[in-house]
Amino acid sequence: MSKKTGLVIVAAAVVAAFPASSWWLGKMIESAHDEQYRQVANLPYLTVASRDYQRGIYSATETVTFELSREWFQAMASQNPDAPPLDIPAEALRLTVKTDIAHGPLPHFKTVAAGIADSRLIFSDQIRAEIAKVLGDKDLIDIRTTYNFSGGGNAQMTSPAFAVELPPDAMGGAGQLAWAGLTANVDFTPGMKAYTLAADMPKLEVRQGEGRMLLAGMRLNATQQRLFDNEPMFYVGSMSMGVDTMDVGPFADGETQGQPVLLERIRYDVDIPARGDFIDVVVKVGADTFKVGDQNFGPAHYDISLRNIHARTAATLYTKLMALYGDPAIQAAAAEDPSVLFEPLAEPALALLGHNPELGLDRLSFSTRHGNAQLAARARFEGLAPEETGNPFVMMQKLDASGELSLPEAFVAELQANEAESEEEAQMMAEMFNQQIEALAAQGFLKRDAGIMSTRFAFKGGELTVNGLPFNPMEMGGQ
């Protein structure tokens, strides 16, 4: 066989294999979509109302309609007896997504990949006409997903910027809503077992008369991993949200006006690391500037943690909580008796306590014109056995809690003065406050230093101590 003939045979084999590989990759993408909608079934109040998948050799088209549960919304609304009856059009509860898929190995003959999927929202002619008034011929959301040959891939989502006029408020003030668009990038492994997310939302601004609400420099980043294969919605990892500026108010309602609020460099971080059979949940919230009116309470921090959580028990508790949240009958019953929400969670919640988790208020701090205010506390059970979780006496004996508090005296006095209805009442409250502070300091329960009062407290072995001294709140109340 000549060299030329061999090349022809190889070329023919490649050409013949192309349709087969394209068909196989298309089947892989369809299976990935099947898994995606099986996971949607775990979400409360959302169902897949219809799905049509037309797969060919080189391409496929999928049209899927999601539906929000009307019963769930009605049940949630029924918890507020003053709320008007819901009258939601059926169309408002449905969302249709159409996806055009080009199969690999050369989708669109522009790249090498298992496939490329372009998704967009489908609206009725009437709604589409209203959207066009704002966006023109642009789609509300565009999503392009590129699948790699292992079954994972990358999804990129964009939403265009727009501005719309709002109806005048009660005072006749004109309004406008401006949105600067959205970009998001997601890298995911097969079956969404792990993913990373990075999203940017430059600005959302609402103006109404003299009022305003501005969110600028919004970011969201996450790195998540599914911990258990049979718990598809239970992830561990990290998530971080940031906002450069949040500027609100004062909006007028015709009678009153609130004080303007300005927050700058806001951070919301959640870290959930896994350690063998256990996980921790660490949440940190902070703002460099926290200004209400003309007073700045920043930097302000609120850090909490829950450590030594038994992961499998936490996953069970989470699944039950989601099921209760998405059950319209349970939500309706909760409007009459809130305990129906807690009874089904009692068993896994007590099981968590049997593993001796630790709850921490790691830091609550803010600034005042008189100095810094700080609070930190922690609580856990020492050696609590699972069979003891239903015994309140034993639990109190094994509770180990402690904390520290420091506050500027002038700040507390200022808060009390703001509650007084007259100067005489304010003076009387100030005198009573000073007497109480002096009495506590004299007994050693409180320390005073340069206008800052501080104390330490602990509860262990059924005994409460303050600054290391036994403390009986009942006796203090009788003095």
Contacts in CASP RR format, 6 or more apart in sequence:
PFRMAT RR
TARGET T0000
AUTHOR 0000-0000-0000
METHOD contacts of the structure
MODEL  1
MSKKTGLVIVAAAVVAAFPASSWWLGKMIESAHDEQYRQVANLPYLTVAS
RDYQRGIYSATETVTFELSREWFQAMASQNPDAPPLDIPAEALRLTVKTD
IAHGPLPHFKTVAAGIADSRLIFSDQIRAEIAKVLGDKDLIDIRTTYNFS
GGGNAQMTSPAFAVELPPDAMGGAGQLAWAGLTANVDFTPGMKAYTLAAD
MPKLEVRQGEGRMLLAGMRLNATQQRLFDNEPMFYVGSMSMGVDTMDVGP
FADGETQGQPVLLERIRYDVDIPARGDFIDVVVKVGADTFKVGDQNFGPA
HYDISLRNIHARTAATLYTKLMALYGDPAIQAAAAEDPSVLFEPLAEPAL
ALLGHNPELGLDRLSFSTRHGNAQLAARARFEGLAPEETGNPFVMMQKLD
ASGELSLPEAFVAELQANEAESEEEAQMMAEMFNQQIEALAAQGFLKRDA
GIMSTRFAFKGGELTVNGLPFNPMEMGGQ
18 105 0 8 1.000
19 57 0 8 1.000
19 58 0 8 1.000
21 104 0 8 1.000
21 105 0 8 1.000
22 57 0 8 1.000
22 58 0 8 1.000
22 103 0 8 1.000
22 104 0 8 1.000
22 105 0 8 1.000
23 56 0 8 1.000
23 57 0 8 1.000
23 103 0 8 1.000
25 103 0 8 1.000
25 104 0 8 1.000
25 105 0 8 1.000
25 114 0 8 1.000
25 115 0 8 1.000
25 147 0 8 1.000
25 149 0 8 1.000
26 55 0 8 1.000
26 56 0 8 1.000
26 60 0 8 1.000
26 101 0 8 1.000
26 103 0 8 1.000
26 104 0 8 1.000
26 114 0 8 1.000
26 115 0 8 1.000
27 55 0 8 1.000
28 114 0 8 1.000
28 147 0 8 1.000
28 151 0 8 1.000
29 60 0 8 1.000
29 101 0 8 1.000
29 103 0 8 1.000
29 114 0 8 1.000
29 115 0 8 1.000
29 117 0 8 1.000
29 147 0 8 1.000
30 53 0 8 1.000
30 55 0 8 1.000
30 60 0 8 1.000
32 147 0 8 1.000
32 151 0 8 1.000
32 152 0 8 1.000
32 190 0 8 1.000
32 191 0 8 1.000
33 53 0 8 1.000
33 62 0 8 1.000
35 191 0 8 1.000
35 192 0 8 1.000
36 191 0 8 1.000
36 192 0 8 1.000
37 48 0 8 1.000
37 51 0 8 1.000
37 64 0 8 1.000
38 232 0 8 1.000
39 191 0 8 1.000
39 192 0 8 1.000
39 232 0 8 1.000
39 233 0 8 1.000
40 46 0 8 1.000
40 47 0 8 1.000
40 48 0 8 1.000
40 66 0 8 1.000
41 47 0 8 1.000
41 48 0 8 1.000
42 232 0 8 1.000
42 233 0 8 1.000
42 322 0 8 1.000
43 233 0 8 1.000
43 322 0 8 1.000
44 69 0 8 1.000
44 72 0 8 1.000
44 322 0 8 1.000
44 323 0 8 1.000
44 325 0 8 1.000
44 326 0 8 1.000
44 327 0 8 1.000
45 68 0 8 1.000
45 69 0 8 1.000
45 72 0 8 1.000
45 73 0 8 1.000
45 325 0 8 1.000
45 326 0 8 1.000
46 66 0 8 1.000
46 67 0 8 1.000
46 68 0 8 1.000
46 69 0 8 1.000
47 66 0 8 1.000
47 67 0 8 1.000
47 69 0 8 1.000
48 64 0 8 1.000
48 65 0 8 1.000
48 66 0 8 1.000
48 67 0 8 1.000
49 65 0 8 1.000
49 66 0 8 1.000
49 67 0 8 1.000
49 94 0 8 1.000
50 63 0 8 1.000
50 64 0 8 1.000
50 65 0 8 1.000
51 62 0 8 1.000
51 63 0 8 1.000
51 64 0 8 1.000
51 65 0 8 1.000
52 62 0 8 1.000
52 63 0 8 1.000
52 64 0 8 1.000
53 60 0 8 1.000
53 61 0 8 1.000
53 62 0 8 1.000
54 60 0 8 1.000
54 61 0 8 1.000
54 62 0 8 1.000
56 103 0 8 1.000
57 103 0 8 1.000
58 102 0 8 1.000
58 103 0 8 1.000
59 100 0 8 1.000
59 101 0 8 1.000
59 102 0 8 1.000
59 103 0 8 1.000
60 100 0 8 1.000
60 101 0 8 1.000
60 103 0 8 1.000
61 98 0 8 1.000
61 99 0 8 1.000
61 100 0 8 1.000
61 101 0 8 1.000
62 98 0 8 1.000
62 99 0 8 1.000
62 101 0 8 1.000
63 96 0 8 1.000
63 97 0 8 1.000
63 98 0 8 1.000
63 99 0 8 1.000
63 122 0 8 1.000
64 96 0 8 1.000
64 97 0 8 1.000
64 99 0 8 1.000
65 94 0 8 1.000
65 95 0 8 1.000
65 96 0 8 1.000
65 97 0 8 1.000
66 94 0 8 1.000
66 95 0 8 1.000
66 96 0 8 1.000
66 97 0 8 1.000
67 93 0 8 1.000
67 94 0 8 1.000
67 95 0 8 1.000
68 93 0 8 1.000
68 94 0 8 1.000
68 95 0 8 1.000
69 93 0 8 1.000
69 326 0 8 1.000
69 328 0 8 1.000
70 86 0 8 1.000
70 88 0 8 1.000
70 90 0 8 1.000
70 93 0 8 1.000
71 328 0 8 1.000
72 326 0 8 1.000
72 328 0 8 1.000
72 331 0 8 1.000
73 86 0 8 1.000
73 88 0 8 1.000
73 93 0 8 1.000
74 86 0 8 1.000
74 328 0 8 1.000
74 332 0 8 1.000
75 328 0 8 1.000
75 329 0 8 1.000
75 330 0 8 1.000
75 331 0 8 1.000
75 332 0 8 1.000
75 335 0 8 1.000
76 331 0 8 1.000
77 83 0 8 1.000
77 85 0 8 1.000
77 86 0 8 1.000
78 331 0 8 1.000
78 332 0 8 1.000
78 335 0 8 1.000
79 331 0 8 1.000
79 334 0 8 1.000
79 335 0 8 1.000
81 335 0 8 1.000
91 124 0 8 1.000
91 127 0 8 1.000
95 121 0 8 1.000
96 121 0 8 1.000
96 122 0 8 1.000
96 123 0 8 1.000
97 119 0 8 1.000
97 120 0 8 1.000
97 121 0 8 1.000
97 122 0 8 1.000
98 119 0 8 1.000
98 120 0 8 1.000
98 121 0 8 1.000
98 122 0 8 1.000
99 117 0 8 1.000
99 118 0 8 1.000
99 119 0 8 1.000
100 117 0 8 1.000
100 118 0 8 1.000
101 115 0 8 1.000
101 116 0 8 1.000
101 117 0 8 1.000
101 118 0 8 1.000
102 108 0 8 1.000
102 115 0 8 1.000
102 116 0 8 1.000
102 117 0 8 1.000
103 114 0 8 1.000
103 115 0 8 1.000
104 112 0 8 1.000
104 113 0 8 1.000
104 114 0 8 1.000
104 115 0 8 1.000
104 116 0 8 1.000
105 112 0 8 1.000
105 113 0 8 1.000
105 114 0 8 1.000
105 149 0 8 1.000
106 112 0 8 1.000
107 113 0 8 1.000
107 115 0 8 1.000
107 116 0 8 1.000
108 116 0 8 1.000
111 146 0 8 1.000
113 146 0 8 1.000
113 147 0 8 1.000
113 148 0 8 1.000
113 149 0 8 1.000
114 147 0 8 1.000
114 148 0 8 1.000
114 149 0 8 1.000
114 151 0 8 1.000
115 146 0 8 1.000
115 147 0 8 1.000
116 144 0 8 1.000
116 145 0 8 1.000
116 146 0 8 1.000
116 147 0 8 1.000
117 143 0 8 1.000
117 144 0 8 1.000
117 145 0 8 1.000
117 147 0 8 1.000
118 142 0 8 1.000
118 143 0 8 1.000
118 144 0 8 1.000
118 145 0 8 1.000
119 142 0 8 1.000
119 143 0 8 1.000
119 144 0 8 1.000
119 145 0 8 1.000
120 139 0 8 1.000
120 141 0 8 1.000
120 142 0 8 1.000
120 143 0 8 1.000
121 139 0 8 1.000
121 140 0 8 1.000
121 141 0 8 1.000
123 131 0 8 1.000
131 140 0 8 1.000
134 162 0 8 1.000
134 163 0 8 1.000
134 164 0 8 1.000
135 160 0 8 1.000
135 162 0 8 1.000
138 160 0 8 1.000
139 160 0 8 1.000
140 159 0 8 1.000
140 160 0 8 1.000
141 157 0 8 1.000
141 158 0 8 1.000
141 159 0 8 1.000
142 157 0 8 1.000
142 158 0 8 1.000
142 159 0 8 1.000
143 155 0 8 1.000
143 156 0 8 1.000
143 157 0 8 1.000
144 155 0 8 1.000
144 156 0 8 1.000
145 153 0 8 1.000
145 154 0 8 1.000
145 155 0 8 1.000
145 156 0 8 1.000
146 153 0 8 1.000
146 154 0 8 1.000
146 155 0 8 1.000
147 153 0 8 1.000
148 154 0 8 1.000
150 189 0 8 1.000
150 190 0 8 1.000
151 189 0 8 1.000
151 190 0 8 1.000
151 191 0 8 1.000
152 188 0 8 1.000
152 189 0 8 1.000
152 190 0 8 1.000
152 191 0 8 1.000
153 187 0 8 1.000
153 188 0 8 1.000
153 189 0 8 1.000
154 185 0 8 1.000
154 186 0 8 1.000
154 187 0 8 1.000
154 188 0 8 1.000
155 184 0 8 1.000
155 185 0 8 1.000
155 186 0 8 1.000
155 188 0 8 1.000
156 183 0 8 1.000
156 184 0 8 1.000
156 185 0 8 1.000
156 186 0 8 1.000
157 182 0 8 1.000
157 183 0 8 1.000
157 184 0 8 1.000
157 185 0 8 1.000
157 186 0 8 1.000
158 181 0 8 1.000
158 182 0 8 1.000
158 183 0 8 1.000
158 184 0 8 1.000
159 179 0 8 1.000
159 181 0 8 1.000
159 182 0 8 1.000
159 183 0 8 1.000
160 181 0 8 1.000
161 178 0 8 1.000
161 179 0 8 1.000
161 180 0 8 1.000
161 181 0 8 1.000
162 178 0 8 1.000
162 179 0 8 1.000
162 181 0 8 1.000
163 176 0 8 1.000
163 177 0 8 1.000
163 178 0 8 1.000
163 179 0 8 1.000
164 176 0 8 1.000
164 177 0 8 1.000
165 174 0 8 1.000
165 175 0 8 1.000
165 176 0 8 1.000
166 174 0 8 1.000
166 175 0 8 1.000
166 176 0 8 1.000
166 177 0 8 1.000
166 206 0 8 1.000
166 208 0 8 1.000
167 175 0 8 1.000
168 174 0 8 1.000
168 175 0 8 1.000
169 175 0 8 1.000
169 208 0 8 1.000
169 209 0 8 1.000
169 252 0 8 1.000
170 252 0 8 1.000
170 253 0 8 1.000
170 254 0 8 1.000
171 209 0 8 1.000
171 252 0 8 1.000
171 254 0 8 1.000
172 209 0 8 1.000
173 208 0 8 1.000
173 209 0 8 1.000
173 210 0 8 1.000
174 208 0 8 1.000
174 209 0 8 1.000
175 206 0 8 1.000
175 207 0 8 1.000
175 208 0 8 1.000
175 209 0 8 1.000
176 205 0 8 1.000
176 206 0 8 1.000
176 207 0 8 1.000
177 204 0 8 1.000
177 205 0 8 1.000
177 206 0 8 1.000
178 203 0 8 1.000
178 204 0 8 1.000
178 205 0 8 1.000
178 206 0 8 1.000
179 203 0 8 1.000
179 204 0 8 1.000
180 201 0 8 1.000
180 202 0 8 1.000
180 203 0 8 1.000
180 204 0 8 1.000
181 201 0 8 1.000
181 202 0 8 1.000
182 199 0 8 1.000
182 200 0 8 1.000
182 201 0 8 1.000
183 199 0 8 1.000
183 200 0 8 1.000
184 197 0 8 1.000
184 198 0 8 1.000
184 199 0 8 1.000
184 200 0 8 1.000
184 220 0 8 1.000
185 197 0 8 1.000
185 198 0 8 1.000
185 199 0 8 1.000
186 195 0 8 1.000
186 196 0 8 1.000
186 197 0 8 1.000
187 195 0 8 1.000
187 196 0 8 1.000
188 194 0 8 1.000
188 195 0 8 1.000
189 195 0 8 1.000
192 226 0 8 1.000
192 232 0 8 1.000
193 225 0 8 1.000
193 226 0 8 1.000
193 229 0 8 1.000
194 224 0 8 1.000
194 225 0 8 1.000
194 226 0 8 1.000
195 222 0 8 1.000
195 223 0 8 1.000
195 224 0 8 1.000
196 221 0 8 1.000
196 222 0 8 1.000
196 223 0 8 1.000
196 224 0 8 1.000
197 220 0 8 1.000
197 221 0 8 1.000
197 222 0 8 1.000
197 223 0 8 1.000
197 224 0 8 1.000
198 219 0 8 1.000
198 220 0 8 1.000
198 221 0 8 1.000
199 219 0 8 1.000
199 220 0 8 1.000
199 221 0 8 1.000
200 217 0 8 1.000
200 218 0 8 1.000
200 219 0 8 1.000
201 215 0 8 1.000
201 217 0 8 1.000
201 218 0 8 1.000
201 219 0 8 1.000
201 220 0 8 1.000
202 216 0 8 1.000
202 217 0 8 1.000
202 218 0 8 1.000
203 214 0 8 1.000
203 215 0 8 1.000
203 216 0 8 1.000
203 217 0 8 1.000
203 218 0 8 1.000
204 213 0 8 1.000
204 214 0 8 1.000
204 215 0 8 1.000
204 218 0 8 1.000
205 212 0 8 1.000
205 213 0 8 1.000
205 214 0 8 1.000
205 215 0 8 1.000
205 216 0 8 1.000
206 212 0 8 1.000
206 213 0 8 1.000
206 214 0 8 1.000
207 213 0 8 1.000
208 251 0 8 1.000
209 252 0 8 1.000
210 250 0 8 1.000
210 252 0 8 1.000
211 249 0 8 1.000
211 250 0 8 1.000
211 251 0 8 1.000
211 252 0 8 1.000
212 247 0 8 1.000
212 248 0 8 1.000
212 249 0 8 1.000
213 247 0 8 1.000
213 248 0 8 1.000
213 249 0 8 1.000
213 251 0 8 1.000
214 245 0 8 1.000
214 246 0 8 1.000
214 247 0 8 1.000
214 248 0 8 1.000
215 243 0 8 1.000
215 245 0 8 1.000
215 246 0 8 1.000
216 243 0 8 1.000
216 244 0 8 1.000
216 245 0 8 1.000
216 246 0 8 1.000
217 242 0 8 1.000
217 243 0 8 1.000
217 244 0 8 1.000
217 245 0 8 1.000
218 241 0 8 1.000
218 242 0 8 1.000
218 243 0 8 1.000
218 244 0 8 1.000
219 240 0 8 1.000
219 241 0 8 1.000
219 242 0 8 1.000
219 243 0 8 1.000
220 239 0 8 1.000
220 240 0 8 1.000
220 241 0 8 1.000
220 242 0 8 1.000
221 239 0 8 1.000
221 240 0 8 1.000
222 237 0 8 1.000
222 238 0 8 1.000
222 239 0 8 1.000
222 240 0 8 1.000
223 237 0 8 1.000
223 238 0 8 1.000
223 239 0 8 1.000
224 235 0 8 1.000
224 236 0 8 1.000
224 237 0 8 1.000
224 238 0 8 1.000
224 239 0 8 1.000
225 235 0 8 1.000
225 236 0 8 1.000
225 237 0 8 1.000
226 232 0 8 1.000
226 234 0 8 1.000
226 235 0 8 1.000
227 234 0 8 1.000
227 235 0 8 1.000
227 236 0 8 1.000
227 274 0 8 1.000
227 279 0 8 1.000
227 311 0 8 1.000
227 315 0 8 1.000
228 234 0 8 1.000
228 311 0 8 1.000
228 312 0 8 1.000
228 315 0 8 1.000
231 315 0 8 1.000
231 318 0 8 1.000
231 319 0 8 1.000
233 318 0 8 1.000
233 319 0 8 1.000
233 322 0 8 1.000
234 314 0 8 1.000
234 315 0 8 1.000
234 318 0 8 1.000
234 319 0 8 1.000
235 272 0 8 1.000
236 272 0 8 1.000
236 273 0 8 1.000
236 274 0 8 1.000
236 279 0 8 1.000
236 311 0 8 1.000
237 271 0 8 1.000
237 272 0 8 1.000
237 273 0 8 1.000
237 274 0 8 1.000
238 269 0 8 1.000
238 270 0 8 1.000
238 271 0 8 1.000
238 272 0 8 1.000
239 269 0 8 1.000
239 270 0 8 1.000
240 267 0 8 1.000
240 268 0 8 1.000
240 269 0 8 1.000
240 270 0 8 1.000
241 267 0 8 1.000
241 268 0 8 1.000
241 269 0 8 1.000
242 266 0 8 1.000
242 267 0 8 1.000
242 268 0 8 1.000
243 263 0 8 1.000
243 266 0 8 1.000
244 264 0 8 1.000
244 265 0 8 1.000
244 266 0 8 1.000
245 262 0 8 1.000
245 263 0 8 1.000
245 264 0 8 1.000
246 261 0 8 1.000
246 262 0 8 1.000
246 263 0 8 1.000
246 264 0 8 1.000
246 266 0 8 1.000
247 260 0 8 1.000
247 261 0 8 1.000
247 262 0 8 1.000
247 263 0 8 1.000
248 260 0 8 1.000
248 261 0 8 1.000
248 262 0 8 1.000
249 258 0 8 1.000
249 259 0 8 1.000
249 260 0 8 1.000
249 261 0 8 1.000
250 257 0 8 1.000
250 258 0 8 1.000
250 259 0 8 1.000
250 260 0 8 1.000
251 257 0 8 1.000
251 258 0 8 1.000
259 292 0 8 1.000
259 293 0 8 1.000
260 291 0 8 1.000
260 292 0 8 1.000
260 293 0 8 1.000
261 291 0 8 1.000
261 292 0 8 1.000
261 293 0 8 1.000
262 289 0 8 1.000
262 290 0 8 1.000
262 291 0 8 1.000
263 287 0 8 1.000
263 289 0 8 1.000
263 290 0 8 1.000
263 291 0 8 1.000
264 287 0 8 1.000
264 288 0 8 1.000
264 289 0 8 1.000
265 287 0 8 1.000
265 288 0 8 1.000
265 289 0 8 1.000
266 285 0 8 1.000
266 286 0 8 1.000
266 287 0 8 1.000
267 284 0 8 1.000
267 285 0 8 1.000
267 286 0 8 1.000
267 287 0 8 1.000
268 283 0 8 1.000
268 284 0 8 1.000
268 285 0 8 1.000
268 286 0 8 1.000
269 282 0 8 1.000
269 283 0 8 1.000
269 284 0 8 1.000
269 285 0 8 1.000
270 281 0 8 1.000
270 282 0 8 1.000
270 283 0 8 1.000
270 284 0 8 1.000
271 280 0 8 1.000
271 281 0 8 1.000
271 282 0 8 1.000
272 279 0 8 1.000
272 280 0 8 1.000
272 281 0 8 1.000
272 282 0 8 1.000
273 279 0 8 1.000
273 280 0 8 1.000
274 311 0 8 1.000
276 311 0 8 1.000
277 310 0 8 1.000
277 311 0 8 1.000
277 312 0 8 1.000
278 308 0 8 1.000
278 309 0 8 1.000
278 310 0 8 1.000
278 311 0 8 1.000
278 355 0 8 1.000
279 309 0 8 1.000
279 311 0 8 1.000
279 314 0 8 1.000
280 305 0 8 1.000
280 306 0 8 1.000
280 307 0 8 1.000
280 308 0 8 1.000
280 309 0 8 1.000
281 305 0 8 1.000
281 306 0 8 1.000
281 307 0 8 1.000
281 309 0 8 1.000
282 303 0 8 1.000
282 304 0 8 1.000
282 305 0 8 1.000
282 307 0 8 1.000
282 362 0 8 1.000
283 303 0 8 1.000
283 304 0 8 1.000
283 305 0 8 1.000
284 301 0 8 1.000
284 302 0 8 1.000
284 303 0 8 1.000
284 362 0 8 1.000
285 301 0 8 1.000
285 302 0 8 1.000
285 303 0 8 1.000
286 299 0 8 1.000
286 300 0 8 1.000
286 301 0 8 1.000
286 302 0 8 1.000
287 298 0 8 1.000
287 299 0 8 1.000
287 300 0 8 1.000
288 298 0 8 1.000
288 299 0 8 1.000
289 296 0 8 1.000
289 298 0 8 1.000
289 299 0 8 1.000
290 296 0 8 1.000
290 297 0 8 1.000
290 298 0 8 1.000
290 299 0 8 1.000
290 300 0 8 1.000
290 366 0 8 1.000
291 297 0 8 1.000
291 298 0 8 1.000
295 368 0 8 1.000
295 369 0 8 1.000
296 367 0 8 1.000
297 366 0 8 1.000
297 367 0 8 1.000
297 368 0 8 1.000
298 366 0 8 1.000
298 367 0 8 1.000
299 365 0 8 1.000
299 366 0 8 1.000
299 367 0 8 1.000
300 365 0 8 1.000
300 366 0 8 1.000
300 367 0 8 1.000
301 363 0 8 1.000
301 364 0 8 1.000
301 365 0 8 1.000
301 366 0 8 1.000
302 363 0 8 1.000
302 364 0 8 1.000
303 361 0 8 1.000
303 362 0 8 1.000
303 363 0 8 1.000
303 364 0 8 1.000
304 359 0 8 1.000
304 360 0 8 1.000
304 361 0 8 1.000
304 362 0 8 1.000
305 358 0 8 1.000
305 359 0 8 1.000
305 360 0 8 1.000
305 362 0 8 1.000
306 357 0 8 1.000
306 358 0 8 1.000
306 359 0 8 1.000
306 360 0 8 1.000
307 357 0 8 1.000
307 358 0 8 1.000
307 360 0 8 1.000
308 355 0 8 1.000
308 356 0 8 1.000
308 357 0 8 1.000
308 358 0 8 1.000
308 380 0 8 1.000
309 352 0 8 1.000
309 355 0 8 1.000
309 357 0 8 1.000
310 351 0 8 1.000
310 352 0 8 1.000
310 355 0 8 1.000
310 357 0 8 1.000
313 348 0 8 1.000
313 351 0 8 1.000
313 352 0 8 1.000
313 355 0 8 1.000
314 352 0 8 1.000
316 348 0 8 1.000
316 351 0 8 1.000
317 345 0 8 1.000
317 348 0 8 1.000
317 349 0 8 1.000
317 352 0 8 1.000
320 344 0 8 1.000
320 345 0 8 1.000
320 348 0 8 1.000
321 345 0 8 1.000
324 330 0 8 1.000
324 341 0 8 1.000
324 344 0 8 1.000
324 345 0 8 1.000
325 331 0 8 1.000
330 340 0 8 1.000
330 341 0 8 1.000
333 340 0 8 1.000
334 340 0 8 1.000
334 341 0 8 1.000
350 386 0 8 1.000
350 389 0 8 1.000
350 390 0 8 1.000
351 386 0 8 1.000
351 389 0 8 1.000
353 381 0 8 1.000
353 384 0 8 1.000
353 389 0 8 1.000
353 395 0 8 1.000
354 381 0 8 1.000
354 384 0 8 1.000
354 385 0 8 1.000
354 386 0 8 1.000
354 388 0 8 1.000
354 389 0 8 1.000
355 386 0 8 1.000
356 380 0 8 1.000
356 381 0 8 1.000
356 382 0 8 1.000
356 383 0 8 1.000
356 384 0 8 1.000
357 380 0 8 1.000
358 378 0 8 1.000
358 379 0 8 1.000
358 380 0 8 1.000
359 378 0 8 1.000
359 379 0 8 1.000
359 380 0 8 1.000
360 377 0 8 1.000
360 378 0 8 1.000
360 379 0 8 1.000
361 375 0 8 1.000
361 376 0 8 1.000
361 377 0 8 1.000
361 378 0 8 1.000
362 376 0 8 1.000
362 378 0 8 1.000
363 374 0 8 1.000
363 375 0 8 1.000
363 376 0 8 1.000
364 374 0 8 1.000
364 375 0 8 1.000
364 376 0 8 1.000
365 372 0 8 1.000
365 373 0 8 1.000
365 374 0 8 1.000
365 375 0 8 1.000
366 372 0 8 1.000
366 373 0 8 1.000
367 373 0 8 1.000
368 408 0 8 1.000
368 411 0 8 1.000
369 411 0 8 1.000
370 408 0 8 1.000
370 409 0 8 1.000
370 410 0 8 1.000
370 411 0 8 1.000
370 414 0 8 1.000
370 451 0 8 1.000
371 408 0 8 1.000
371 411 0 8 1.000
371 452 0 8 1.000
372 406 0 8 1.000
372 408 0 8 1.000
373 406 0 8 1.000
373 407 0 8 1.000
373 408 0 8 1.000
373 411 0 8 1.000
374 404 0 8 1.000
374 405 0 8 1.000
374 406 0 8 1.000
375 403 0 8 1.000
375 404 0 8 1.000
375 405 0 8 1.000
375 406 0 8 1.000
376 403 0 8 1.000
376 404 0 8 1.000
377 401 0 8 1.000
377 402 0 8 1.000
377 403 0 8 1.000
377 404 0 8 1.000
378 401 0 8 1.000
378 402 0 8 1.000
378 403 0 8 1.000
379 399 0 8 1.000
379 400 0 8 1.000
379 401 0 8 1.000
379 402 0 8 1.000
380 399 0 8 1.000
380 400 0 8 1.000
380 401 0 8 1.000
381 395 0 8 1.000
381 398 0 8 1.000
381 399 0 8 1.000
381 400 0 8 1.000
382 398 0 8 1.000
382 399 0 8 1.000
382 400 0 8 1.000
382 460 0 8 1.000
383 398 0 8 1.000
384 394 0 8 1.000
384 395 0 8 1.000
384 398 0 8 1.000
388 394 0 8 1.000
388 395 0 8 1.000
388 398 0 8 1.000
389 395 0 8 1.000
396 462 0 8 1.000
397 461 0 8 1.000
397 462 0 8 1.000
398 461 0 8 1.000
399 459 0 8 1.000
399 460 0 8 1.000
399 461 0 8 1.000
399 462 0 8 1.000
400 459 0 8 1.000
400 460 0 8 1.000
400 461 0 8 1.000
401 458 0 8 1.000
401 459 0 8 1.000
401 460 0 8 1.000
402 456 0 8 1.000
402 457 0 8 1.000
402 458 0 8 1.000
402 459 0 8 1.000
402 460 0 8 1.000
403 456 0 8 1.000
403 457 0 8 1.000
403 458 0 8 1.000
404 454 0 8 1.000
404 455 0 8 1.000
404 456 0 8 1.000
404 457 0 8 1.000
405 454 0 8 1.000
405 455 0 8 1.000
405 456 0 8 1.000
405 457 0 8 1.000
406 452 0 8 1.000
406 453 0 8 1.000
406 454 0 8 1.000
406 455 0 8 1.000
407 452 0 8 1.000
407 453 0 8 1.000
407 454 0 8 1.000
408 451 0 8 1.000
408 452 0 8 1.000
408 453 0 8 1.000
409 437 0 8 1.000
409 448 0 8 1.000
409 451 0 8 1.000
409 452 0 8 1.000
409 453 0 8 1.000
410 451 0 8 1.000
412 433 0 8 1.000
412 453 0 8 1.000
413 430 0 8 1.000
413 433 0 8 1.000
416 426 0 8 1.000
416 429 0 8 1.000
416 430 0 8 1.000
416 433 0 8 1.000
417 426 0 8 1.000
417 429 0 8 1.000
417 430 0 8 1.000
419 429 0 8 1.000
420 426 0 8 1.000
420 429 0 8 1.000
437 446 0 8 1.000
437 448 0 8 1.000
437 453 0 8 1.000
439 479 0 8 1.000
440 446 0 8 1.000
441 447 0 8 1.000
441 448 0 8 1.000
441 453 0 8 1.000
443 469 0 8 1.000
444 467 0 8 1.000
444 469 0 8 1.000
445 455 0 8 1.000
445 466 0 8 1.000
445 467 0 8 1.000
445 469 0 8 1.000
445 471 0 8 1.000
446 453 0 8 1.000
446 454 0 8 1.000
446 455 0 8 1.000
446 467 0 8 1.000
447 453 0 8 1.000
447 454 0 8 1.000
447 455 0 8 1.000
447 467 0 8 1.000
455 466 0 8 1.000
455 467 0 8 1.000
456 466 0 8 1.000
456 467 0 8 1.000
456 468 0 8 1.000
457 464 0 8 1.000
457 465 0 8 1.000
457 466 0 8 1.000
457 467 0 8 1.000
457 471 0 8 1.000
458 464 0 8 1.000
458 465 0 8 1.000
458 468 0 8 1.000
459 465 0 8 1.000
463 470 0 8 1.000
464 470 0 8 1.000
464 471 0 8 1.000
464 472 0 8 1.000
464 473 0 8 1.000
465 471 0 8 1.000
END
